[in-house]
Amino acid sequence: MLCTRCRIRTAVTDDGLCTFCSGTRPPLPDGLTAPVAGPGGWGVATWPRSPVGLARAVTALLGLVIAADLFAIGTGLRLRALWQGLVTDGSMDIYGRDGDTAETLYGIAALSQGVMLLATGVVFIIWFHRTRRNAEVFDPSVQRMGPGWAVGGWFVPVANFWFPYRVASGVWEASAQTRPDGGWRTVPRTPLNLWWGAWVVSLLFTRVAERLWEQAEGPEGLVRAGGLVAASDAVDIVAAVLAILYVRAVTGMQVERALHGRALDVPASAPAPGAHR
């Protein structure tokens, strides 16, 4: 019988694993036992590693992204109102102290958005790669792209609208919870599909809004562009909320999946299986 994990080597253990997947090695000629590699490194580990800590960090950072977007919406609408006043009734407040304050706050908001987006992106990709490596341990047969694409897929122009989703799809399928009888049941991909759809819409919307803002001419153009930018920030908030739900869903599934299979090094404070659903 072939190994139930790698499906390449002959199974030698009671649970259907080969010597490599079970973490054992045959004795060397001199009577020594080859060392067993532990988890870590850039490739695929021999057992899953807990994504709980990274998931908490991603969730916290996404909360800060939402806060930065709300701040940007508020300051942006205030600046837009001052330009609107110039258009409708000739108010010159935009050129006074109120206008200077509004522009300063809007600049701070834009800077905070950039910082939060960068920090969140880095930690999210680390979490994403961790879950992809775990998925390889759970079920490599359903993976459509290698673990490296969990990182590189985000940086390939045009393909980054599709490659990460293919990676996430394989992770979702491999992380699906087991039934009480040990069988598999289908878990709806609603969190995955909603998050990815919102992410793509947010990315495209933001690019269009930023370009219109840069090209805006005159008060009327700034008023229109300002409203569009605020709307794009609102879409970004929706995408961030859905990302939180997606991260929690995958993390919860992987914890439960690991508890039904190989041991997972989960912190004592980790949520109980199914708590993220």
C-alpha positions as CSV (number, residue, x, y, z in Angstrom):
1,M,0.0,0.0,0.0
2,L,1.2,3.5,-0.8
3,C,1.7,6.2,1.8
4,T,-1.5,8.0,2.4
5,R,0.3,11.4,2.5
6,C,2.9,11.4,-0.3
7,R,1.3,8.6,-2.3
8,I,4.8,7.7,-3.6
9,R,6.6,5.5,-1.1
10,T,5.4,2.3,0.6
11,A,3.5,2.7,3.9
12,V,5.2,1.1,6.9
13,T,3.3,2.5,9.9
14,D,-0.1,1.5,11.3
15,D,-1.6,4.9,10.2
16,G,-0.5,4.3,6.6
17,L,2.6,6.5,6.4
18,C,6.0,5.9,4.9
19,T,9.3,6.3,6.7
20,F,9.7,9.8,5.5
21,C,6.2,11.1,6.2
22,S,6.2,9.4,9.6
23,G,9.4,11.2,10.6
24,T,11.5,8.1,10.9
25,R,14.6,7.0,9.0
26,P,16.2,3.6,8.4
27,P,19.4,3.0,10.4
28,L,22.7,4.0,8.8
29,P,25.4,1.4,8.0
30,D,27.4,2.3,11.1
31,G,24.4,1.7,13.3
32,L,23.5,5.4,13.8
33,T,20.0,6.8,13.1
34,A,19.6,9.6,10.6
35,P,18.4,12.8,12.3
36,V,14.8,13.7,11.9
37,A,14.1,17.1,10.5
38,G,11.9,19.4,12.5
39,P,9.4,22.0,11.2
40,G,10.8,25.2,9.8
41,G,12.5,26.5,6.7
42,W,11.0,27.8,3.5
43,G,9.7,24.5,2.1
44,V,7.1,22.1,3.2
45,A,7.4,20.8,6.8
46,T,6.7,17.2,7.8
47,W,3.9,18.2,10.1
48,P,1.6,21.3,10.4
49,R,2.6,24.4,12.4
50,S,0.0,26.5,14.3
51,P,-1.2,29.5,12.3
52,V,-3.1,30.9,15.4
53,G,-0.5,33.5,16.5
54,L,-0.1,34.8,12.9
55,A,-3.9,34.9,12.5
56,R,-4.2,37.0,15.6
57,A,-1.6,39.4,14.3
58,V,-3.3,39.7,10.9
59,T,-6.7,40.2,12.5
60,A,-5.3,43.0,14.7
61,L,-3.6,44.7,11.8
62,L,-6.7,44.5,9.6
63,G,-8.5,46.2,12.5
64,L,-6.0,49.0,12.2
65,V,-6.5,49.1,8.5
66,I,-10.2,49.6,9.1
67,A,-9.4,52.4,11.6
68,A,-7.1,54.1,9.1
69,D,-9.7,53.9,6.4
70,L,-12.4,55.4,8.6
71,F,-10.0,58.2,9.5
72,A,-9.3,58.8,5.8
73,I,-13.0,58.8,5.0
74,G,-13.7,61.4,7.7
75,T,-10.8,63.7,6.7
76,G,-11.5,63.3,3.0
77,L,-15.1,64.2,3.3
78,R,-14.2,67.2,5.4
79,L,-11.8,68.4,2.7
80,R,-14.4,67.6,0.0
81,A,-17.0,69.7,1.8
82,L,-14.6,72.7,1.8
83,W,-14.1,72.4,-1.9
84,Q,-17.9,71.9,-2.3
85,G,-18.4,75.2,-0.5
86,L,-16.2,77.0,-2.9
87,V,-18.2,75.6,-5.8
88,T,-21.7,76.2,-4.5
89,D,-21.5,79.5,-2.6
90,G,-18.0,80.8,-3.2
91,S,-16.8,80.1,0.4
92,M,-13.1,80.7,0.7
93,D,-12.6,78.5,3.7
94,I,-10.6,76.1,1.7
95,Y,-7.9,78.7,1.4
96,G,-7.9,79.5,5.2
97,R,-7.0,77.8,8.4
98,D,-9.8,75.2,8.0
99,G,-8.5,74.2,4.6
100,D,-4.9,73.9,5.8
101,T,-6.0,71.8,8.8
102,A,-8.1,69.6,6.5
103,E,-5.3,69.0,4.0
104,T,-2.8,68.2,6.8
105,L,-5.2,65.6,8.4
106,Y,-5.9,64.1,5.0
107,G,-2.2,63.7,4.4
108,I,-1.7,62.0,7.7
109,A,-4.6,59.7,6.9
110,A,-3.1,58.8,3.6
111,L,0.3,58.1,5.2
112,S,-1.3,55.9,8.0
113,Q,-3.2,54.0,5.3
114,G,0.0,53.2,3.5
115,V,1.9,52.1,6.6
116,M,-1.0,49.9,7.8
117,L,-1.4,48.3,4.3
118,L,2.3,47.5,4.1
119,A,2.5,46.0,7.6
120,T,-0.7,44.0,7.1
121,G,0.4,42.8,3.7
122,V,3.7,41.4,5.1
123,V,2.1,39.6,8.0
124,F,-0.8,38.3,5.9
125,I,1.5,36.8,3.4
126,I,3.5,35.1,6.1
127,W,0.3,33.6,7.5
128,F,-0.8,32.7,4.0
129,H,2.4,30.8,3.4
130,R,2.1,29.1,6.7
131,T,-1.4,27.8,5.9
132,R,-0.2,26.7,2.5
133,R,2.6,24.6,4.0
134,N,0.1,23.1,6.4
135,A,-2.2,22.3,3.5
136,E,0.6,20.3,1.9
137,V,0.9,18.2,5.0
138,F,-2.9,17.7,5.2
139,D,-3.5,16.7,1.6
140,P,-0.9,17.5,-1.2
141,S,-3.1,16.0,-3.9
142,V,-5.6,18.9,-3.9
143,Q,-2.9,21.6,-4.2
144,R,-2.9,23.4,-7.6
145,M,0.2,25.5,-7.0
146,G,3.4,25.1,-5.0
147,P,4.0,26.8,-1.6
148,G,6.3,29.4,-3.2
149,W,3.3,30.8,-5.0
150,A,1.7,31.7,-1.7
151,V,4.3,34.5,-1.6
152,G,5.4,35.0,-5.3
153,G,1.8,34.9,-6.6
154,W,1.0,38.3,-5.1
155,F,3.8,40.0,-7.1
156,V,3.2,38.8,-10.6
157,P,1.5,41.5,-12.6
158,V,-2.0,40.5,-13.9
159,A,-1.5,37.0,-12.6
160,N,-1.8,38.3,-9.0
161,F,-5.6,38.6,-9.7
162,W,-5.8,34.8,-10.0
163,F,-2.7,33.0,-8.6
164,P,-3.3,33.7,-4.9
165,Y,-6.9,32.5,-5.2
166,R,-5.7,29.2,-6.7
167,V,-3.4,28.8,-3.7
168,A,-6.1,29.7,-1.3
169,S,-8.5,27.3,-3.0
170,G,-6.2,24.4,-2.4
171,V,-5.6,25.5,1.2
172,W,-9.3,25.6,1.8
173,E,-10.0,22.2,0.4
174,A,-7.1,20.5,2.3
175,S,-8.1,22.3,5.6
176,A,-11.8,21.2,5.5
177,Q,-13.0,19.7,8.8
178,T,-13.5,16.0,9.2
179,R,-16.8,14.5,10.2
180,P,-17.2,12.8,13.5
181,D,-16.8,9.4,11.7
182,G,-13.5,10.5,10.3
183,G,-14.8,11.2,6.8
184,W,-14.7,14.4,4.8
185,R,-17.5,17.0,4.4
186,T,-17.7,19.9,2.0
187,V,-17.3,23.3,3.7
188,P,-18.9,26.1,1.7
189,R,-16.3,28.5,0.3
190,T,-18.4,31.6,0.9
191,P,-15.8,33.3,3.1
192,L,-13.0,32.6,0.6
193,N,-15.0,33.8,-2.4
194,L,-16.4,36.9,-0.8
195,W,-13.0,37.9,0.5
196,W,-11.3,37.4,-2.8
197,G,-14.1,39.2,-4.8
198,A,-14.0,42.2,-2.4
199,W,-10.2,42.3,-2.5
200,V,-10.2,42.5,-6.4
201,V,-13.0,45.1,-6.5
202,S,-11.2,47.2,-3.8
203,L,-7.9,47.0,-5.6
204,L,-9.4,48.1,-9.0
205,F,-11.6,50.7,-7.4
206,T,-8.7,52.2,-5.5
207,R,-6.5,52.5,-8.6
208,V,-9.3,54.2,-10.5
209,A,-10.0,56.6,-7.6
210,E,-6.4,57.5,-7.1
211,R,-5.9,58.2,-10.8
212,L,-8.9,60.5,-10.9
213,W,-7.7,62.3,-7.8
214,E,-4.3,62.9,-9.4
215,Q,-5.8,64.1,-12.6
216,A,-8.6,66.3,-11.1
217,E,-8.6,69.9,-12.2
218,G,-10.5,72.7,-10.6
219,P,-12.8,72.6,-7.5
220,E,-15.5,70.6,-9.4
221,G,-13.0,67.9,-10.3
222,L,-11.7,67.7,-6.8
223,V,-15.2,67.3,-5.4
224,R,-16.0,64.4,-7.8
225,A,-12.7,62.7,-7.2
226,G,-12.9,63.2,-3.4
227,G,-16.2,61.4,-3.3
228,L,-14.9,58.5,-5.3
229,V,-11.8,58.2,-3.1
230,A,-14.1,58.1,0.0
231,A,-16.2,55.4,-1.7
232,S,-13.1,53.3,-2.5
233,D,-12.0,53.5,1.2
234,A,-15.5,52.2,2.2
235,V,-15.0,49.3,-0.2
236,D,-11.6,48.7,1.3
237,I,-13.2,48.4,4.8
238,V,-15.6,45.8,3.5
239,A,-12.7,43.9,2.0
240,A,-10.8,44.1,5.3
241,V,-13.8,42.8,7.3
242,L,-14.2,39.9,4.9
243,A,-10.5,39.2,5.1
244,I,-10.8,38.9,8.9
245,L,-13.6,36.3,8.5
246,Y,-11.6,34.4,5.9
247,V,-8.5,34.3,8.1
248,R,-10.5,33.1,11.1
249,A,-12.2,30.5,9.1
250,V,-9.0,29.0,7.6
251,T,-7.2,29.1,10.9
252,G,-10.1,27.4,12.7
253,M,-10.3,24.7,10.1
254,Q,-6.6,24.0,10.2
255,V,-6.6,23.7,14.0
256,E,-9.5,21.3,13.8
257,R,-8.0,19.4,10.9
258,A,-4.7,19.0,12.8
259,L,-6.4,17.7,15.9
260,H,-8.0,15.0,13.8
261,G,-4.7,14.1,12.3
262,R,-1.1,14.9,13.1
263,A,-0.3,16.8,16.2
264,L,-0.2,20.6,15.9
265,D,1.8,22.8,18.2
266,V,-1.1,25.0,19.3
267,P,-0.6,27.6,22.1
268,A,-2.5,26.9,25.3
269,S,-4.6,30.0,24.7
270,A,-5.6,28.9,21.2
271,P,-9.4,28.8,20.6
272,A,-11.2,25.6,20.6
273,P,-11.8,23.8,17.3
274,G,-14.7,25.3,15.5
275,A,-14.5,28.6,17.5
276,H,-13.6,30.6,14.4
277,R,-16.7,29.5,12.4
